[in-house]
């Protein structure tokens, strides 16, 4: 046995399938680099099955602090990455939070690897100052796309690499498992084309001091209701047009399962407005199964980014409903061009354009789909290669080097 251990610290793994996909993909990749390594993650236990799952779960939040420090000290490296960690479009508190969190872990960790971090926007001076502190505490820094690099590089004294999102590396469950899940949800498998739809609630207040999650827990009324109603009407109009034109069945695929970000509720609100029998909801909490289901779709309307990543890995094209810069950056990496800003859909009559983009995606030929799959496999291999390099070759920093970074 190698006796090696690695600790993964990232986003909201408990309820977010995208962050779960990142954690699971990193676990798979590390165990292939160091077959006998133990993987610890800061999260409640993931609801996943099969090989290459984490070995140790560290409780999130204040109750897990003692275990976090002990696990960091026992690990060869702490890997901080994936998800939209370094940004302020949700709250001005988020970037200072990550700076403080890394500052508390640093005394215990041999190395902290910033890996494929979701960065930007960083609009506020406090966010950029906090980003400077946070990146100084990292031994290597990589972000997940070109736009994230542009957002972070000016706040970082080190070179920032662009390394694709870890979720590209995730292994899919079997096609048989996907068909079983579709059948159990009552989704027709009679040859009708299936369109996936992954949505969230949009137009939350951005950039304030109180994060959206905390606002929800405190009982604040969600903002942006009128714009959300306009968006819903346009999306429903587009889906009705596609159903009429292609005979497709719509499969709503929520990815965030928590009281704060209840995508299932949003999907149900949309599904209830479509013609009876034309839509279903399928809840899959296992990212590997979710990715396999993507392979059974003709196209995906992606209002969250990680469903688009998992779909591309199966050769399924997406139409992106972009609510921040990460969509543009990720779709650019995948060389997919069907991205439309969610505010534009809400504020203009874009139902016809959205329907047209979905139909175009549905009828992409097999060669184009195979090219999409090949491209995402290349991105996954690039991520694996960089992960192996930083795990195997990066020495811990000298105290003077770390002090110099913090002083810059």
Helices and strands as residue ranges (DSSP letters): E 5-9, H 17-33, E 38-42, E 56-58, G 62-64, H 65-74, E 77-81, H 93-106, E 112-117, H 125-136, E 140-143, H 146-152, G 153-155, E 160-162, G 166-169, H 175-184, E 194-198, H 212-217, H 225-246, E 249-252, H 263-271, E 279-281, H 287-294, E 299-302, H 305-313, E 318-322, H 325-334, E 339-341, H 342-347, H 351-362, H 366-393, H 399-407
